[in-house]
Amino acid sequence: MKHPDDDSELFNRLEAEMAAASRPDSGGEVVDLDKARLARTESTDPIADPGADQSPDSEPDGSGTESADPTAPVMVDQPTPRATGPGYLGRLAGAHRRAVVPEWLRSLAELKTATGWVARHYAHSVGYHALRAPVYAARLTLQAPTGAAKFVGGTMRWVADREGEPVRLAAVRREDAAEYLKLSRQRDGRVRLRTLVTVLAMFVGLGAALAMYVLAPDWLQAVSVSAVVMALGFAGRKADDPVIHRAVELPKATKLTSDIVLRALGALGIPAINQAQAKGRDGFEFTAPITRDGPGWRASGNLPYGVTVTDVIERRDRLASGLRRPLGCVWPEAVAEEHTGHLVLWVGDQDLTKAKKPVWPLAKAGTVDLFKPVAYGTDQRGRWVDITLMYIAGVIGAIPRMGKTFLLRLLLLIAALDPRAELHTYDMKGTGDLDPVGNNVSHRHAAGDDDEEIAYVLADFRALREELRRRTKVIRSLPRDICPESKVTSALADKRSLGLHPIVVGVDECQVLFEHPEHGKELEEIATDLVKRGPATGIVLLLATQRPDAKSLPTGISANAAARWCLKVMGQTENDMVLGTSSYKRGVRATMFAWGDKGIHYFVGEGSDARIVSGVFVDAPGAEAIAARARKAREKAGLLSGHALGEAPETVTGPAYDLLADILAVVPADEPKVWSETVAARLAELREDVYGGWDPEGLAAALKPHGVATIQVGRRIKGKVVNRRGIDRSHITTAIAERDGKRDAG
């Protein structure tokens, strides 16, 4: 690194030396400035002088620098010739290899979809033109005389060399006799040659026509005459009135070029990009050629230092303006495995909301295995996006009127198409959007937020918690060769005797349950338990809310839900509640969706990064048809049950036991504090059918709705104090007293 005054100091010193050398008694010499500069540079670079002592001990202060002169420059960067970096093998190891085979060829489903699109396109074109072929033939026949006149006139002009006439007239105007004579001789030669060619062609053509008339069969004569008439009709067409129109109007999207991308990025108002472009640089480094990617263009590259993809996403509307494309066509994205300044820009040919979607495979026929991926929507490029509903809990969040309920209903319809699945559907909004599923196939179903419906849901949630505990005991009792991973599999779900069939619970407007003044806490605790432990036992909980905040989606639920669907939300807090903490900072922002982007959402799940998906739209009649098909499959398999059969639940008033009273029964007064595992074991002895399989965590979850928290309980074992979670008996008696007092007051 150079000090800014180094050059001035050098020249001042040299001037002083030269002035001294110019005195008569100095005996001076002429100084070569170039050599002086070179010598100075070498003196400041210890590497350039192999003989120099570079050890710290050689310096006066032992620091490796000469402290005698505090103004001396310190070399921070290594000289360019000695700079080192990754070797050739290191660069190869870190290289990003693009796929040899395109993605649409690696996926059989996408290959079938692409092949179907191409086949339908050309089949439509052939059918369109085949139906109109008689009209085309009639119009060409009517235009044949005009075409014949144009052909004869054009031939005559060609023979007479009319194309050279302007040049000859120009020579006449210039009165250039020599040039005119030269052009005239050239014209005479052309006319003689072209006249000979025309006469020969006429005789050959007439001879061929006569021979065909005498010798050729009738069908060949008809084909030949038709071809000539069609050709003459084509020659006689009008430029503004084509005979044959397009069967398919392809979208006329502008090709994406580097200039267009740079122009759009420059219009975002990002200082680093604008400063770079003002200095003649691009402000964006393309890392790959701009290519076609599905029905659109894909550009990728690095933004300037300090600029992130999030900065571009925040200005998506301005980016669309700079690209001169509709907002629904422009989708800037971050790449998880790259740095935060690596931008992937996909620009579609059509607005995502208006682009034609492929036909959903399950719309008309088919069943589902919930343990396998099922297509439920398409991405911006028109490719199917799959969802596996087993082993997950899911959260759907959005502002009203963005398609949240329709998306939940779609997922429940997918679950309904697996005849083994037992559905529990709750429409807490009460508008009946889930009725097509609930009335046809659901084992339990309710709509509305009246006290009766809340009690119905509470009883079902309690039953689901007991079913969860039963399933954990069944799974634990199975041999390892049958259940190697301690979770429900498709093979186990087929065994009806085990009762491990899939259970899918869907709740729309779940905040109604969790914010209920009396039962909200208990419902939250049960839902949290189902989210945490349910997936391994075959229980899937899907929650949808239009108010994704801490009350509507408690932290225990939002933090453990493996699948997230986020349609348009208004702020960062709601975005991160649904998609996960720091999603907004990483550029995964559902706030960028426009009001017209209904059904479009960010999907986090399936072991991949967040993806933008447009869910399949199924209207109410379509949902009724699919649910009716699912009902028939259940009836055929003998698996229709519960609400769909008109059966009411056995009890809707809650359990017939009193947990607090049972704890007092098994914990005598002389034991003020007891470990939770001891209490759970004693409760299991008291009521095996109720408390069997309870653990300390389950006991704590069951006590929370009663306002009783577990504490640390120490016991001396073999001379050492062992601390474990437990209960204080006095807390139980206090909770009972408060509860009974409220009942008496009521």
Number of C-alpha atoms within 10 A of each C-alpha: 11 13 11 9 9 13 12 10 11 14 14 12 12 16 13 11 15 15 12 15 16 14 10 8 8 10 9 14 11 9 13 9 12 9 10 13 14 10 11 12 13 12 13 16 14 14 15 12 12 8 8 12 13 14 11 13 11 14 15 12 12 12 12 14 19 17 13 10 8 9 11 14 15 14 14 8 8 12 12 7 6 7 8 8 7 10 9 8 9 10 11 11 10 9 9 8 7 7 8 6 8 9 11 15 12 11 11 11 13 16 14 13 18 18 12 12 13 12 12 12 13 13 11 14 14 12 12 15 16 12 10 12 13 11 14 17 16 14 17 23 21 16 22 22 16 17 22 18 14 15 15 11 12 13 15 15 12 17 19 18 16 13 11 14 14 10 12 18 12 13 17 14 8 10 11 12 11 10 15 18 14 11 17 15 10 13 18 13 12 16 16 13 12 18 17 13 12 16 11 12 12 12 11 12 12 12 12 12 16 12 11 15 13 11 10 13 10 12 9 12 16 12 11 14 13 14 12 15 21 22 17 23 24 19 19 21 18 10 7 6 8 10 17 12 12 10 14 11 7 8 9 8 14 13 14 19 14 15 10 15 18 18 16 18 25 23 18 21 13 15 12 16 22 17 14 15 17 12 9 8 12 21 21 22 15 17 12 10 12 19 15 15 14 16 17 21 21 20 22 22 17 20 22 18 12 9 17 20 23 21 15 24 22 16 18 20 19 18 24 21 16 18 22 13 19 16 24 23 21 27 20 22 21 24 17 12 8 10 12 19 20 24 26 18 20 25 29 26 23 21 17 24 16 10 15 10 17 16 10 16 12 16 13 11 11 12 16 19 18 22 19 12 15 20 17 22 24 22 17 27 17 21 19 22 19 15 19 17 28 26 23 24 26 24 27 25 31 27 18 14 13 23 21 27 25 21 25 23 26 22 19 24 25 23 27 30 25 19 25 25 26 23 28 26 27 30 24 23 18 16 10 15 20 30 23 21 28 27 21 22 35 30 24 23 26 24 22 16 18 11 9 13 18 23 16 20 25 21 20 20 21 18 16 20 19 18 16 22 21 19 23 20 13 15 22 12 11 13 10 11 7 12 16 12 11 17 18 24 21 17 12 18 18 14 11 10 9 13 14 27 23 28 22 24 24 25 28 26 24 24 24 19 23 21 15 15 9 11 15 17 18 22 22 26 22 20 22 22 18 23 26 18 20 27 24 22 26 27 29 24 25 24 26 26 24 23 18 27 19 15 13 23 24 18 13 16 23 27 17 17 23 21 23 25 26 30 33 30 25 14 13 16 17 25 27 21 24 30 29 19 15 14 18 19 14 15 21 25 26 28 19 20 20 16 10 12 20 18 23 29 30 24 23 21 20 16 8 9 15 23 18 23 25 26 23 21 18 17 12 15 10 14 22 18 14 24 25 19 20 27 23 16 20 21 14 11 11 11 17 23 17 18 20 19 13 10 11 12 13 7 12 18 12 14 12 8 10 8 18 18 13 15 19 16 13 16 20 12 11 7 9 12 20 21 20 24 17 15 22 22 18 19 22 16 14 16 12 13 11 18 20 19 18 22 17 19 14 18 20 19 20 19 19 14 18 17 12 18 18 20 17 15 17 16 14 9 8 7 7 9 11 12 13 17 17 22 25 20 19 13 17 20 15 13 16 16 12 12 13 12 11 10 9 8 7 6
